Amino acid sequence: MATCNCLLLLFIFVAILESLLFAVIYAGWSSYVYILIDYGFYIDLCETNKLSSNITGNNSVSLMLSNLPNIPDNNTAISEQNFSTSSLQNTTIHRHSCKEQQEHLHLLYSISMVPIFLLSLCWGPLIYKFGVTGPKLLSIIIICSGCLFLGFVNPDMPLLIVPGIVCVGVGGICLMTINLKISSLLTIGSGLYIAILSGAYDSSVITFRIIKVFHDYGVPYRYPFIGFVILHIIVAGSSLLLHRKFDIKSTDEQKSETIVKINSNNTGMFLEKEKGLDGSFERTYNENSEIDTVQNGPSLKDSLCCLPTISFLFIMVVFMLNFLYYIGTINSRLQNAVPDQVSYFTNVLSYIMFSGVVTAFLPGIMAESQRKLFKDRKVIKQRALLPNILPLTTVSLLGIVLHILSFFTSETTLYIEFVVITVFRSFLFSSAMLFVVSTYPLKHTNVIFPLGLCTGGIFSLSQYAIFLWYNQSTNAQYQVKIFMILLLVTSLVHPLILFVTAKDACQKKDTKSKTCVPARE
């Protein structure tokens, strides 16, 4: 028992570490785009950069560097990174005034978001059908490929940014989906685990931040990316071995097959087999309740077509659009608000968002307190839906506060904004995960959670149109902020639907509904 508990703790630690470093790498876009601008990506779009044009002679900086003679003296040697940074010191002018360069880089970021979440739909069926091993290996290959794309991109091949961001994003969502299943192994504290896991996702900005630190010290960014590829193989390989030890998917399939056989002929023999299945990770099931769950539980169609699911997909669109829009435009906003301190505030944002590991405890504590508050309700829907109302409402309110703060352009409000966006993101993914895990059967979470991310990602392409709208004029900036606030107000409809659904279930004494009933009570 002690060995099993130690392995489970190790499993949880590795899952959190893996999520921390590789799950949502693209969230650190503000640090990465800073590096891209330093290297002169799309510098030819900037009409104001006369000096850079004269220096390069209409050639890219990388081509000019390749023609420089090698200088053996270490004291006078100029590395590619150092020269790039020094010769492009006037790129500060770009960050101040070149909207075309910013818009083009933001377009690449926006385009990357759609295939990330569209392809994420594939992970649910793959995990559901083949288990963890195959999809896990595939995600390792995809993330490593994405890191290499991002590491070897250069101003002559800027479009490599898109497959790079797509690969690390798609592979990261597989990590999110697989690691979310670990909560089913925990008899207590599953809500807290999900919150901490979500905090690790929040803090994935640290990956690009580390790369930016190396960039600031003159190390070409390709070398940190190669280092992260090696680190990912080690961490993800360890995680895969532990997943095989606690083979959640295969065990659930065995249980389902066992229950079906119980209902046919060999009841006694398979009851004993059912009792022995949980020994590997110490879970107990009541045979009668499992049979009732399989026979009377909701089908995938029931789970997808219920009103709470539809409203959940809508709020994921609203929340993801707000979050991705903020991350994609923060560099441009910093250039307008604090043009001389863009690098400093980019670093501050990364460090504060890294604290998402800590702020993730807030939604976790709130979720656990709500569960305790409603655990004695006799109606299943009330126990499943009511604990999610307060966390989801908090997400909407935090988003509204964030956009209200954006009306005040000062250094002080920027610090407050960074704290609010960190807490907003912690509540966003924690509340979404907790809603899915507590409301649907375990086998449906592989489909519904990626579907929510996919729906939000598809509509996130509209962030580029909003970005263009924002850059039109000062009045347009106010219009965009008001539009975002109104959009977040509409997201309050989802907690209202949960409350009405739970109330109707209580009035109808709906204790065994086939729609949105959790299989794990």
Buried (B, 14 or more C-beta within 10 A) or exposed (E): EEEBEEBBEEBBEBBBBBBBBBBBBBBBBBBBBBBBBBBBBBBBBBEBBEEBBEBBEEEBBBEBBEEEEEEEEEEEEBEBBBBBBEBBEBBBBBBEBBBBBBBBBBBBBBBBBBBBBBBBBBBBEBBBEEBBBEBBEBBBEBBBBBBBBBBBBBBEEBEBBBBBBBBBBBBBBBBBBBBBBBBBBBEEBBBBBBBBBBBBBBBBBBBBBBBBBBBBEBBBBBEBBBBBBEBBBEBBBBBBEBBEBBBBBEBBBBBBEBBEBBEEEEEEEBEEBBEEBEEBBEBEBEBEEBBEBBEEBBEBEBBBEBBBBEBBBBBBBBBBBBBBBBBBBBBBBBBBBBEEBBBEBBBBBBBBBBBBBBBBBBBBEBBBEBBEEBEEBEBBBBBBBBBBBBBBBBBBBBBBBBBEBBEEEEEEBBBBBBBBBBBBBBBBBBBBBBBBBBBBBBBBBBBBBBBBBBBBBBBBBBBBEBBBBBBEEEEBBEBBBEBBBEBBBEBBBBBEBBBEBBBEBBEEEBEEBEBBBBBBE
